[in-house]
Protein backbone atom coordinates (compact mmCIF):
# COMPACT_ATOMS: atom_id res chain seq x y z
CA UNK A 1 0.00 0.00 0.00
CA UNK A 2 1.46 3.37 -0.94
CA UNK A 3 1.91 5.98 1.81
CA UNK A 4 -0.99 8.23 0.74
CA UNK A 5 -3.40 5.28 0.59
CA UNK A 6 -2.22 4.09 3.99
CA UNK A 7 -2.73 7.60 5.38
CA UNK A 8 -6.27 7.87 4.00
CA UNK A 9 -7.28 4.38 5.14
CA UNK A 10 -5.97 5.04 8.66
CA UNK A 11 -7.75 8.40 8.78
CA UNK A 12 -11.02 6.78 7.69
CA UNK A 13 -10.77 4.08 10.35
CA UNK A 14 -10.11 6.67 13.05
CA UNK A 15 -12.87 8.95 11.77
CA UNK A 16 -15.36 6.07 11.80
CA UNK A 17 -14.43 5.46 15.45
CA UNK A 18 -15.18 9.15 16.24
CA UNK A 19 -11.62 10.47 16.51
CA UNK A 20 -11.50 14.22 17.04
CA UNK A 21 -9.43 16.80 15.14
CA UNK A 22 -7.81 14.53 12.55
CA UNK A 23 -4.80 16.24 11.00
CA UNK A 24 -2.34 14.88 8.45
CA UNK A 25 1.09 16.38 7.88
CA UNK A 26 3.36 15.61 4.92
CA UNK A 27 6.79 15.21 6.53
CA UNK A 28 8.93 13.86 3.67
CA UNK A 29 10.96 17.05 3.33
CA UNK A 30 11.44 17.51 7.09
CA UNK A 31 12.46 14.05 8.32
CA UNK A 32 13.50 10.57 7.30
CA UNK A 33 11.21 9.12 9.99
CA UNK A 34 8.12 8.94 7.78
CA UNK A 35 6.30 10.46 4.84
CA UNK A 36 3.26 11.46 6.90
CA UNK A 37 2.16 12.06 10.46
CA UNK A 38 -1.50 11.44 11.21
CA UNK A 39 -2.66 13.15 14.40
CA UNK A 40 -5.93 12.30 16.12
CA UNK A 41 -7.47 12.99 19.50
CA UNK A 42 -9.70 10.91 21.70
CA UNK A 43 -12.11 12.25 24.29
CA UNK A 44 -10.74 10.13 27.15
CA UNK A 45 -7.98 7.63 27.89
CA UNK A 46 -10.45 4.84 27.10
CA UNK A 47 -11.31 6.43 23.75
CA UNK A 48 -7.61 6.88 22.89
CA UNK A 49 -6.96 3.19 23.57
CA UNK A 50 -10.07 2.18 21.61
CA UNK A 51 -8.95 4.29 18.63
CA UNK A 52 -5.47 2.73 18.61
CA UNK A 53 -6.86 -0.79 19.05
CA UNK A 54 -9.39 -0.32 16.25
CA UNK A 55 -6.77 1.07 13.90
CA UNK A 56 -4.39 -1.80 14.57
CA UNK A 57 -7.15 -4.40 14.17
CA UNK A 58 -8.73 -2.99 11.01
CA UNK A 59 -5.44 -2.28 9.23
CA UNK A 60 -4.41 -5.90 9.80
CA UNK A 61 -7.81 -7.46 9.08
CA UNK A 62 -8.75 -5.44 6.00
CA UNK A 63 -5.34 -4.66 4.52
CA UNK A 64 -2.81 -7.08 6.03
CA UNK A 65 -0.79 -4.14 7.37
CA UNK A 66 0.66 -4.33 10.86
CA UNK A 67 2.53 -1.61 12.71
CA UNK A 68 6.29 -1.90 13.04
CA UNK A 69 5.87 -0.81 16.62
CA UNK A 70 3.43 0.66 19.11
CA UNK A 71 4.44 2.95 21.95
CA UNK A 72 2.57 4.52 24.85
CA UNK A 73 -0.36 2.19 25.45
CA UNK A 74 -0.27 3.10 29.15
CA UNK A 75 -0.22 6.85 28.49
CA UNK A 76 -2.43 9.51 26.96
CA UNK A 77 -0.43 9.41 23.70
CA UNK A 78 -0.21 6.24 21.62
CA UNK A 79 2.08 6.07 18.59
CA UNK A 80 1.53 3.46 15.90
CA UNK A 81 4.46 3.21 13.47
CA UNK A 82 3.40 2.08 10.01
CA UNK A 83 6.76 2.99 8.47
CA UNK A 84 5.77 5.64 5.98
CA UNK A 85 2.94 6.85 8.24
CA UNK A 86 3.28 7.56 11.96
CA UNK A 87 -0.10 7.71 13.68
CA UNK A 88 -0.29 9.72 16.90
CA UNK A 89 -3.43 9.25 18.99
CA UNK A 90 -3.66 11.69 21.90
CA UNK A 91 -5.83 12.78 24.75
CA UNK A 92 -6.64 16.46 24.33
CA UNK A 93 -4.29 17.58 27.10
CA UNK A 94 -1.26 15.72 25.72
CA UNK A 95 -1.94 16.97 22.20
CA UNK A 96 -2.12 20.56 23.41
CA UNK A 97 1.02 20.14 25.51
CA UNK A 98 3.22 18.60 22.78
CA UNK A 99 1.56 20.55 19.94
CA UNK A 100 3.18 18.58 17.10
CA UNK A 101 1.46 20.80 14.56
CA UNK A 102 3.65 23.67 15.78
CA UNK A 103 6.81 21.56 15.88
CA UNK A 104 6.23 20.49 12.27
CA UNK A 105 4.80 23.81 11.04
CA UNK A 106 7.18 23.80 8.06
CA UNK A 107 5.49 20.66 6.78
CA UNK A 108 2.50 20.79 4.46
CA UNK A 109 -0.91 19.86 5.86
CA UNK A 110 -2.74 17.21 3.83
CA UNK A 111 -6.42 17.59 2.95
CA UNK A 112 -8.04 14.35 4.15
CA UNK A 113 -11.35 15.18 2.46
CA UNK A 114 -10.10 14.49 -1.07
Secondary structure, DSSP 8 states (H G I E B T S, - for coil): --HHHHHHHHHHHHHHTT-EEEEEEE-TTT-SS-SEEEEEEESSHHHHHHHHHHHHHHHHHHH----SEEE-TTSSEEEEE-SSEEEEEEEHHHHHHH-HHHHTTTSEEE-TT-
